[in-house]
Amino acid sequence: GSRPLLFCVAGGGGVGLCFRELARHLDDEQPVWALQAHNLESGGFPDRSVAKIARRNIAELRAVQPVGPYHLLGYSFGGIVAFEMARRLRAAGDEVALLVLVDSFVPDPRQVVCDGEPQQRLRRSVWRARVALSTLLPTIGRGHYIRFYRQSAALARRYHGKAWPGTTLVVTSQDDAVPGRSSAAWARFLSGSWHETRVPGRHEALLREPFVAPLAEAVATALREASA
């Protein structure tokens, strides 16, 4: 397409193909580039922080589009990563024309929910070790995705974000009332121009049919406004 690229950062689990339906619902002239978890499809040491993921993503982003303005979208955990990417790009003197946060927790560890961590001390230690080695240990089937999901949650609980002064669209689910993903929670982290759009569907279904269509419409509108 001929329009500015939309860089989409995958959520917990890190699979870039999750944006396939969103891309199909956008205009044919709108190119989409998905950024997924490092080493998701190969071995190696995982990224140990949101900042490390953001730096790696920015390097890939610059290889595709050397200069701004940039248009970023992050879903769930990917919203925190996109938020940090936007902050770093701006600090480097680049323009971020639009940041879209799709049902993402705010960059505040106190409001991030980490499901699945055991309460018993020994089991919790084993769980954390497996999360830390998520890209080094082979896992069959869905277990591989779950490890990356848990790793993302653990990283989110260690990330503290500062206010972002750029243009932002906050997309929230109508069917999931989670305080840490609400517009009220995001308000103190967004010091620039921003607004909220609520779309139908639960958190885990927003990128799937039939719920992805309203999301795509909101994103397309925001992109047009940012380009104008």
Contacts in CASP RR format, 6 or more apart in sequence:
PFRMAT RR
TARGET T0000
AUTHOR 0000-0000-0000
METHOD contacts of the structure
MODEL  1
GSRPLLFCVAGGGGVGLCFRELARHLDDEQPVWALQAHNLESGGFPDRSV
AKIARRNIAELRAVQPVGPYHLLGYSFGGIVAFEMARRLRAAGDEVALLV
LVDSFVPDPRQVVCDGEPQQRLRRSVWRARVALSTLLPTIGRGHYIRFYR
QSAALARRYHGKAWPGTTLVVTSQDDAVPGRSSAAWARFLSGSWHETRVP
GRHEALLREPFVAPLAEAVATALREASA
1 28 0 8 1.000
1 29 0 8 1.000
1 30 0 8 1.000
1 31 0 8 1.000
2 29 0 8 1.000
3 27 0 8 1.000
3 29 0 8 1.000
3 30 0 8 1.000
3 31 0 8 1.000
3 223 0 8 1.000
3 227 0 8 1.000
4 69 0 8 1.000
4 71 0 8 1.000
4 97 0 8 1.000
4 223 0 8 1.000
4 227 0 8 1.000
5 31 0 8 1.000
5 32 0 8 1.000
5 33 0 8 1.000
5 64 0 8 1.000
5 65 0 8 1.000
5 70 0 8 1.000
5 71 0 8 1.000
6 26 0 8 1.000
6 30 0 8 1.000
6 31 0 8 1.000
6 32 0 8 1.000
6 33 0 8 1.000
6 71 0 8 1.000
6 72 0 8 1.000
6 73 0 8 1.000
6 219 0 8 1.000
6 223 0 8 1.000
7 33 0 8 1.000
7 35 0 8 1.000
7 57 0 8 1.000
7 61 0 8 1.000
7 64 0 8 1.000
7 70 0 8 1.000
7 71 0 8 1.000
7 72 0 8 1.000
7 73 0 8 1.000
7 82 0 8 1.000
8 16 0 8 1.000
8 19 0 8 1.000
8 22 0 8 1.000
8 32 0 8 1.000
8 33 0 8 1.000
8 34 0 8 1.000
8 35 0 8 1.000
8 73 0 8 1.000
8 74 0 8 1.000
8 75 0 8 1.000
9 35 0 8 1.000
9 57 0 8 1.000
9 72 0 8 1.000
9 73 0 8 1.000
9 74 0 8 1.000
9 75 0 8 1.000
9 78 0 8 1.000
9 79 0 8 1.000
9 81 0 8 1.000
9 82 0 8 1.000
9 85 0 8 1.000
10 16 0 8 1.000
10 18 0 8 1.000
10 19 0 8 1.000
10 34 0 8 1.000
10 35 0 8 1.000
10 36 0 8 1.000
10 37 0 8 1.000
10 74 0 8 1.000
10 75 0 8 1.000
10 78 0 8 1.000
11 18 0 8 1.000
11 74 0 8 1.000
11 75 0 8 1.000
11 76 0 8 1.000
11 77 0 8 1.000
11 78 0 8 1.000
11 79 0 8 1.000
11 81 0 8 1.000
11 152 0 8 1.000
12 37 0 8 1.000
12 76 0 8 1.000
12 77 0 8 1.000
12 78 0 8 1.000
12 148 0 8 1.000
12 149 0 8 1.000
12 152 0 8 1.000
12 153 0 8 1.000
13 37 0 8 1.000
13 40 0 8 1.000
13 77 0 8 1.000
13 145 0 8 1.000
13 146 0 8 1.000
13 148 0 8 1.000
13 149 0 8 1.000
13 152 0 8 1.000
14 36 0 8 1.000
14 37 0 8 1.000
14 40 0 8 1.000
14 77 0 8 1.000
14 145 0 8 1.000
14 148 0 8 1.000
14 149 0 8 1.000
14 152 0 8 1.000
15 36 0 8 1.000
15 37 0 8 1.000
15 40 0 8 1.000
15 145 0 8 1.000
16 34 0 8 1.000
16 35 0 8 1.000
16 36 0 8 1.000
17 34 0 8 1.000
18 34 0 8 1.000
18 75 0 8 1.000
18 207 0 8 1.000
19 32 0 8 1.000
19 34 0 8 1.000
19 75 0 8 1.000
19 207 0 8 1.000
21 207 0 8 1.000
21 208 0 8 1.000
21 209 0 8 1.000
21 212 0 8 1.000
22 32 0 8 1.000
22 207 0 8 1.000
22 212 0 8 1.000
22 215 0 8 1.000
22 216 0 8 1.000
22 219 0 8 1.000
23 30 0 8 1.000
23 32 0 8 1.000
25 212 0 8 1.000
25 213 0 8 1.000
25 215 0 8 1.000
25 216 0 8 1.000
25 217 0 8 1.000
26 32 0 8 1.000
26 216 0 8 1.000
26 219 0 8 1.000
26 220 0 8 1.000
27 220 0 8 1.000
30 220 0 8 1.000
30 223 0 8 1.000
33 61 0 8 1.000
33 64 0 8 1.000
35 57 0 8 1.000
35 60 0 8 1.000
35 61 0 8 1.000
37 46 0 8 1.000
37 47 0 8 1.000
37 53 0 8 1.000
37 148 0 8 1.000
37 152 0 8 1.000
38 46 0 8 1.000
38 47 0 8 1.000
38 53 0 8 1.000
38 56 0 8 1.000
38 135 0 8 1.000
39 45 0 8 1.000
39 46 0 8 1.000
39 135 0 8 1.000
40 135 0 8 1.000
40 148 0 8 1.000
43 135 0 8 1.000
43 136 0 8 1.000
44 135 0 8 1.000
44 136 0 8 1.000
45 135 0 8 1.000
45 136 0 8 1.000
46 132 0 8 1.000
46 133 0 8 1.000
46 134 0 8 1.000
46 135 0 8 1.000
46 136 0 8 1.000
46 151 0 8 1.000
47 53 0 8 1.000
47 56 0 8 1.000
47 155 0 8 1.000
48 155 0 8 1.000
49 155 0 8 1.000
49 158 0 8 1.000
49 159 0 8 1.000
50 80 0 8 1.000
50 81 0 8 1.000
50 84 0 8 1.000
50 107 0 8 1.000
50 155 0 8 1.000
50 156 0 8 1.000
50 158 0 8 1.000
50 159 0 8 1.000
51 84 0 8 1.000
51 159 0 8 1.000
53 81 0 8 1.000
53 84 0 8 1.000
53 155 0 8 1.000
54 81 0 8 1.000
54 84 0 8 1.000
54 85 0 8 1.000
54 88 0 8 1.000
55 88 0 8 1.000
57 81 0 8 1.000
57 85 0 8 1.000
58 85 0 8 1.000
58 88 0 8 1.000
58 89 0 8 1.000
61 70 0 8 1.000
61 85 0 8 1.000
67 94 0 8 1.000
68 94 0 8 1.000
68 95 0 8 1.000
68 96 0 8 1.000
68 97 0 8 1.000
69 94 0 8 1.000
69 95 0 8 1.000
69 96 0 8 1.000
69 97 0 8 1.000
69 226 0 8 1.000
70 86 0 8 1.000
70 89 0 8 1.000
70 94 0 8 1.000
70 95 0 8 1.000
70 96 0 8 1.000
70 97 0 8 1.000
71 96 0 8 1.000
71 97 0 8 1.000
71 98 0 8 1.000
71 100 0 8 1.000
71 223 0 8 1.000
71 226 0 8 1.000
72 82 0 8 1.000
72 85 0 8 1.000
72 86 0 8 1.000
72 96 0 8 1.000
72 98 0 8 1.000
72 99 0 8 1.000
72 100 0 8 1.000
73 79 0 8 1.000
73 82 0 8 1.000
73 99 0 8 1.000
73 100 0 8 1.000
73 102 0 8 1.000
73 219 0 8 1.000
74 81 0 8 1.000
74 82 0 8 1.000
74 100 0 8 1.000
74 101 0 8 1.000
74 102 0 8 1.000
74 104 0 8 1.000
75 102 0 8 1.000
75 103 0 8 1.000
75 104 0 8 1.000
75 206 0 8 1.000
75 207 0 8 1.000
76 102 0 8 1.000
76 103 0 8 1.000
76 104 0 8 1.000
76 105 0 8 1.000
76 203 0 8 1.000
77 104 0 8 1.000
77 105 0 8 1.000
77 152 0 8 1.000
77 153 0 8 1.000
77 155 0 8 1.000
77 156 0 8 1.000
78 104 0 8 1.000
78 152 0 8 1.000
79 101 0 8 1.000
79 102 0 8 1.000
79 104 0 8 1.000
80 104 0 8 1.000
80 105 0 8 1.000
80 107 0 8 1.000
80 156 0 8 1.000
80 159 0 8 1.000
82 99 0 8 1.000
82 100 0 8 1.000
82 101 0 8 1.000
83 99 0 8 1.000
83 101 0 8 1.000
83 104 0 8 1.000
83 107 0 8 1.000
83 161 0 8 1.000
83 164 0 8 1.000
83 189 0 8 1.000
84 107 0 8 1.000
84 159 0 8 1.000
84 161 0 8 1.000
86 96 0 8 1.000
86 99 0 8 1.000
86 164 0 8 1.000
86 166 0 8 1.000
87 161 0 8 1.000
87 162 0 8 1.000
87 164 0 8 1.000
89 95 0 8 1.000
89 96 0 8 1.000
90 96 0 8 1.000
90 165 0 8 1.000
90 166 0 8 1.000
96 166 0 8 1.000
96 167 0 8 1.000
97 167 0 8 1.000
97 226 0 8 1.000
97 227 0 8 1.000
98 167 0 8 1.000
98 168 0 8 1.000
98 169 0 8 1.000
98 222 0 8 1.000
98 223 0 8 1.000
98 226 0 8 1.000
99 164 0 8 1.000
99 166 0 8 1.000
99 167 0 8 1.000
99 168 0 8 1.000
99 169 0 8 1.000
100 168 0 8 1.000
100 169 0 8 1.000
100 171 0 8 1.000
100 219 0 8 1.000
100 222 0 8 1.000
101 168 0 8 1.000
101 169 0 8 1.000
101 170 0 8 1.000
101 171 0 8 1.000
101 186 0 8 1.000
102 171 0 8 1.000
102 206 0 8 1.000
102 207 0 8 1.000
102 215 0 8 1.000
103 171 0 8 1.000
103 172 0 8 1.000
103 173 0 8 1.000
103 176 0 8 1.000
103 181 0 8 1.000
103 203 0 8 1.000
103 206 0 8 1.000
104 181 0 8 1.000
105 111 0 8 1.000
105 112 0 8 1.000
105 113 0 8 1.000
105 156 0 8 1.000
105 178 0 8 1.000
105 180 0 8 1.000
105 181 0 8 1.000
106 180 0 8 1.000
106 181 0 8 1.000
106 185 0 8 1.000
106 186 0 8 1.000
106 189 0 8 1.000
107 159 0 8 1.000
107 160 0 8 1.000
107 161 0 8 1.000
107 189 0 8 1.000
108 160 0 8 1.000
108 161 0 8 1.000
108 180 0 8 1.000
108 185 0 8 1.000
108 189 0 8 1.000
109 156 0 8 1.000
109 157 0 8 1.000
109 158 0 8 1.000
109 159 0 8 1.000
109 160 0 8 1.000
111 179 0 8 1.000
111 180 0 8 1.000
111 185 0 8 1.000
112 153 0 8 1.000
112 156 0 8 1.000
112 157 0 8 1.000
112 180 0 8 1.000
113 153 0 8 1.000
113 178 0 8 1.000
113 180 0 8 1.000
114 150 0 8 1.000
114 153 0 8 1.000
114 154 0 8 1.000
114 156 0 8 1.000
114 157 0 8 1.000
115 153 0 8 1.000
116 127 0 8 1.000
116 150 0 8 1.000
117 124 0 8 1.000
117 127 0 8 1.000
117 128 0 8 1.000
117 150 0 8 1.000
118 124 0 8 1.000
118 127 0 8 1.000
127 150 0 8 1.000
128 154 0 8 1.000
130 137 0 8 1.000
130 147 0 8 1.000
130 150 0 8 1.000
131 147 0 8 1.000
131 150 0 8 1.000
131 151 0 8 1.000
131 154 0 8 1.000
132 151 0 8 1.000
134 147 0 8 1.000
134 148 0 8 1.000
134 150 0 8 1.000
134 151 0 8 1.000
137 147 0 8 1.000
139 147 0 8 1.000
161 189 0 8 1.000
162 189 0 8 1.000
163 188 0 8 1.000
163 189 0 8 1.000
163 190 0 8 1.000
163 191 0 8 1.000
164 189 0 8 1.000
164 190 0 8 1.000
164 191 0 8 1.000
164 192 0 8 1.000
165 191 0 8 1.000
165 192 0 8 1.000
166 190 0 8 1.000
166 191 0 8 1.000
166 192 0 8 1.000
166 193 0 8 1.000
166 194 0 8 1.000
167 192 0 8 1.000
167 193 0 8 1.000
167 194 0 8 1.000
167 226 0 8 1.000
168 190 0 8 1.000
168 192 0 8 1.000
168 193 0 8 1.000
168 194 0 8 1.000
169 194 0 8 1.000
169 195 0 8 1.000
169 196 0 8 1.000
169 197 0 8 1.000
169 218 0 8 1.000
169 219 0 8 1.000
169 222 0 8 1.000
170 183 0 8 1.000
170 186 0 8 1.000
170 190 0 8 1.000
170 194 0 8 1.000
170 195 0 8 1.000
170 196 0 8 1.000
170 197 0 8 1.000
171 196 0 8 1.000
171 197 0 8 1.000
171 198 0 8 1.000
171 199 0 8 1.000
171 206 0 8 1.000
171 215 0 8 1.000
171 218 0 8 1.000
171 219 0 8 1.000
172 181 0 8 1.000
172 182 0 8 1.000
172 183 0 8 1.000
172 196 0 8 1.000
172 197 0 8 1.000
172 198 0 8 1.000
172 199 0 8 1.000
173 181 0 8 1.000
173 198 0 8 1.000
173 199 0 8 1.000
173 200 0 8 1.000
173 201 0 8 1.000
173 202 0 8 1.000
173 203 0 8 1.000
173 206 0 8 1.000
174 198 0 8 1.000
174 199 0 8 1.000
174 200 0 8 1.000
174 201 0 8 1.000
175 200 0 8 1.000
175 201 0 8 1.000
175 202 0 8 1.000
176 201 0 8 1.000
176 202 0 8 1.000
176 203 0 8 1.000
178 203 0 8 1.000
179 185 0 8 1.000
181 203 0 8 1.000
183 196 0 8 1.000
186 194 0 8 1.000
186 196 0 8 1.000
197 218 0 8 1.000
199 206 0 8 1.000
199 211 0 8 1.000
199 214 0 8 1.000
199 215 0 8 1.000
199 218 0 8 1.000
200 211 0 8 1.000
200 214 0 8 1.000
201 211 0 8 1.000
205 211 0 8 1.000
206 212 0 8 1.000
206 215 0 8 1.000
207 215 0 8 1.000
END
